[in-house]
């Protein structure tokens, strides 16, 4: 299935829900905010959010510093 992740087209084979994608592309999921097709998805809903062909996903990491 082809989806867009952070503006780049990706071919996914074993990703049926958002939690699969987060674990595949993010080293520290606790610091991630996700958006699917313009809608913010909370981490509580990652396992229940199905990913479909053509979806646009944004994975945004919060980084601390000063």
Rosetta silent file (secondary structure, phi, psi, omega in degrees, C-alpha in Angstrom):
SEQUENCE: XXXXXXXXXXXXXXXXXXXXXXXXXXXXXXXXXXXXXXXXXXXXXXXXXXXXXXXXXXXXXXXXXX
SCORE:     score description
SCORE:     0.000 S_00000001
   1 L     0.000  141.434  179.147    0.000    0.000    0.000 S_00000001
   2 E  -103.716  128.285  176.040    1.258    3.493   -0.810 S_00000001
   3 E  -135.485  164.815  175.727    0.933    6.288    1.731 S_00000001
   4 E  -107.548  124.291  179.081    2.638    9.630    2.228 S_00000001
   5 E  -119.329  117.884 -178.486    4.629   10.022    5.440 S_00000001
   6 L    50.497   42.419  174.993    5.972   13.497    6.215 S_00000001
   7 L    84.628    1.072 -179.043    5.687   14.453    2.557 S_00000001
   8 E  -118.015  129.850  178.083    7.434   11.361    1.162 S_00000001
   9 E   -68.375  129.621  179.373    5.648    8.522   -0.648 S_00000001
  10 E  -126.244  144.390  173.841    6.264    5.193    1.100 S_00000001
  11 E  -101.287  117.116 -178.114    5.360    1.644    0.116 S_00000001
  12 L  -110.070  142.411  178.946    4.158   -0.273    3.181 S_00000001
  13 L  -113.525  -35.625 -174.467    3.609   -4.007    3.375 S_00000001
  14 L  -119.963   32.342 -177.094    2.807   -4.845    7.008 S_00000001
  15 L  -117.157  107.893 -179.462    1.167   -1.701    8.336 S_00000001
  16 L  -107.134  -19.874  178.971   -2.538   -1.904    8.991 S_00000001
  17 E  -134.794  165.096 -175.770   -2.838    0.597   11.833 S_00000001
  18 H   -62.132  -34.315  179.932   -1.159    3.815   12.864 S_00000001
  19 H   -62.489  -33.803  176.172    0.704    2.206   15.776 S_00000001
  20 H   -61.838  -43.096 -178.366    2.540   -0.056   13.279 S_00000001
  21 H   -68.950  -43.151  179.267    3.734    2.987   11.350 S_00000001
  22 H   -60.218  -46.358 -178.663    4.769    4.898   14.459 S_00000001
  23 H   -67.348  -29.381 -179.647    6.821    1.963   15.750 S_00000001
  24 H   -76.181  -36.450 -171.987    8.405    1.464   12.315 S_00000001
  25 H  -107.832   -8.215 -174.945    9.421    5.094   11.714 S_00000001
  26 L  -124.094  128.549 -179.079    9.890    6.593   15.208 S_00000001
  27 L   -75.688  -33.553 -179.503   12.594    5.728   17.713 S_00000001
  28 L  -127.847   83.342 -176.092   10.807    7.342   20.675 S_00000001
  29 H   -58.987  -22.179 -179.300    7.024    7.117   20.158 S_00000001
  30 H   -65.719  -21.582 -177.517    6.289    8.864   23.473 S_00000001
  31 H  -102.612   21.212 -173.656    7.505   12.136   21.930 S_00000001
  32 E  -110.696  138.575  167.914    5.418   11.875   18.751 S_00000001
  33 E  -110.961  134.671 -177.840    2.305   13.706   17.622 S_00000001
  34 E  -116.459  149.852  176.723    0.491   12.059   14.720 S_00000001
  35 E  -139.389  132.939  176.603   -1.827   13.391   12.066 S_00000001
  36 E  -123.846  119.843  179.482   -3.699   11.367    9.450 S_00000001
  37 L    51.689   41.029  175.818   -5.333   13.205    6.557 S_00000001
  38 L    85.582    2.659 -179.716   -5.303   16.465    8.494 S_00000001
  39 E  -115.190  127.589  177.511   -6.727   15.050   11.745 S_00000001
  40 E   -70.606  133.239  179.454   -4.652   14.750   14.913 S_00000001
  41 E  -116.606  121.631  179.144   -4.759   11.225   16.325 S_00000001
  42 L   -73.533  156.407 -178.006   -3.929   10.761   20.017 S_00000001
  43 H   -60.253  -27.130  176.918   -1.655    7.912   21.056 S_00000001
  44 H   -63.594  -23.560 -176.556   -4.638    6.207   22.740 S_00000001
  45 H  -104.041    1.546 -178.192   -6.198    5.776   19.284 S_00000001
  46 H   -58.229  -41.986 -179.021   -3.138    4.612   17.313 S_00000001
  47 H   -68.920  -21.151 -176.128   -4.117    0.917   17.599 S_00000001
  48 H  -103.140    3.575 -177.907   -7.656    1.702   16.420 S_00000001
  49 L  -102.097  106.253  179.246   -6.731    3.940   13.483 S_00000001
  50 E   -75.311  142.034  176.959   -6.663    1.967   10.233 S_00000001
  51 L  -105.227  134.310 -177.365   -4.344    3.155    7.491 S_00000001
  52 L  -122.312  160.658  176.155   -5.571    3.013    3.910 S_00000001
  53 L   -48.940  129.517  176.063   -4.055    3.431    0.462 S_00000001
  54 L    87.373   -3.585  179.328   -3.300    7.088   -0.241 S_00000001
  55 L   -61.752  148.838  175.531   -3.455    8.302    3.363 S_00000001
  56 E  -110.865  119.845 -173.446   -1.282   11.270    4.281 S_00000001
  57 E  -118.921  134.683  173.990    0.462   10.822    7.620 S_00000001
  58 E  -118.171  130.174  177.092    2.510   13.328    9.569 S_00000001
  59 E  -118.562  111.957 -174.259    4.782   12.189   12.405 S_00000001
  60 E  -116.090  125.601 -179.472    6.051   15.140   14.414 S_00000001
  61 E  -100.463  134.513  173.178    8.627   14.750   17.184 S_00000001
  62 L   -87.533  131.860 -178.752    8.910   17.188   20.066 S_00000001
  63 L  -124.579  127.880  179.047   12.512   18.000   20.893 S_00000001
  64 L   -89.309  162.082  178.746   13.555   19.777   24.048 S_00000001
  65 L   160.796 -176.833 -177.612   16.473   22.091   24.365 S_00000001
  66 L  -155.972    0.000    0.000   17.420   25.620   24.977 S_00000001
